[in-house]
Amino acid sequence: SAIIGAASSGPSASAALATTQLQLPQISYSSTSPALSNGKQYSYFLRTPPSDALEGVGIADTLVNLFGYTKIASANTDDSCMPPPRPIAPSPCARSIRSER
């Protein structure tokens, strides 16, 4: 057994807290936050795309080796692309959206 998802890093981190406690593998197809690379905290979490930490290196390599750029600049922040993980709990918003359908 395994869990597929979530589609973004924040929900994946929250789910990974539960799946780690259950020793149940979780595989995400699009969660890229470098924080999810912490094998101690997310020991049962796997992903198919690389971490965002590798993205800049790959882009720079492509610009230099494929397009011949000799000068490259980038702008970035040092904040995480995901909020701190929270335990999974039913959301009042999710219930109200479902009841309107």
C-alpha positions in Angstrom: 0.0 0.0 0.0 1.0 3.6 -0.6 -0.5 7.0 -1.0 -0.2 9.0 -4.2 -0.1 12.8 -3.8 -0.5 15.5 -2.9 -0.1 17.9 -5.8 1.7 20.6 -3.9 4.4 20.7 -1.2 2.3 22.1 1.7 -0.4 19.4 1.7 2.3 16.8 1.0 4.2 17.8 4.1 1.0 17.6 6.2 0.1 14.2 4.8 3.7 13.0 5.3 3.5 13.6 9.0 0.7 11.0 9.2 2.1 8.6 6.6 5.5 8.5 8.4 3.7 7.6 11.7 1.8 4.9 9.9 5.0 3.7 8.1 3.1 4.1 4.8 4.9 5.4 1.7 3.7 8.6 0.1 4.7 9.4 -3.5 4.1 12.9 -4.8 4.1 13.7 -8.5 4.6 17.5 -8.1 5.8 18.5 -4.7 9.2 20.2 -5.1 9.9 22.0 -1.8 13.5 21.4 -0.6 12.1 20.9 2.9 10.6 17.6 1.9 14.2 16.3 1.3 14.6 16.0 5.1 14.7 12.2 5.4 14.4 12.3 9.2 11.2 14.2 9.2 9.7 12.8 6.0 11.2 9.3 6.0 8.3 7.7 4.1 8.0 10.5 1.5 9.1 10.1 -2.1 8.6 12.3 -5.1 9.1 12.0 -8.9 10.2 15.6 -9.7 13.5 16.9 -8.3 13.7 19.4 -5.4 13.5 23.1 -6.3 17.0 23.3 -4.8 18.2 21.6 -8.1 16.2 23.8 -10.4 18.5 26.8 -10.5 21.5 24.6 -11.2 19.8 22.9 -14.1 18.6 26.2 -15.6 22.1 27.7 -15.3 23.6 24.6 -16.9 21.2 24.8 -19.8 21.8 28.5 -20.4 25.6 28.0 -20.4 26.0 24.7 -22.2 23.0 24.8 -24.7 22.7 28.6 -25.4 26.2 29.7 -24.7 25.5 32.4 -22.1 28.5 33.6 -20.2 26.7 35.9 -17.7 23.7 34.8 -15.7 21.9 36.7 -12.9 19.1 35.5 -10.7 16.8 36.9 -8.0 15.5 34.7 -5.2 14.2 34.7 -1.7 15.2 32.5 1.2 11.7 31.7 2.4 10.1 28.4 2.0 7.5 27.8 -0.8 5.3 25.9 1.7 3.9 26.8 5.1 4.9 24.7 8.2 3.2 21.3 8.1 0.1 20.9 10.1 -1.7 17.7 11.1 -4.4 16.7 8.7 -7.9 17.7 9.9 -11.2 18.3 8.2 -11.5 21.8 6.9 -14.8 23.8 7.6 -14.3 25.4 4.2 -14.1 22.0 2.5 -17.4 21.0 4.1 -19.2 24.2 3.1 -18.0 23.9 -0.5 -19.2 20.3 -0.7 -22.6 21.2 0.7 -23.1 23.9 -2.0 -22.7 21.5 -4.9 
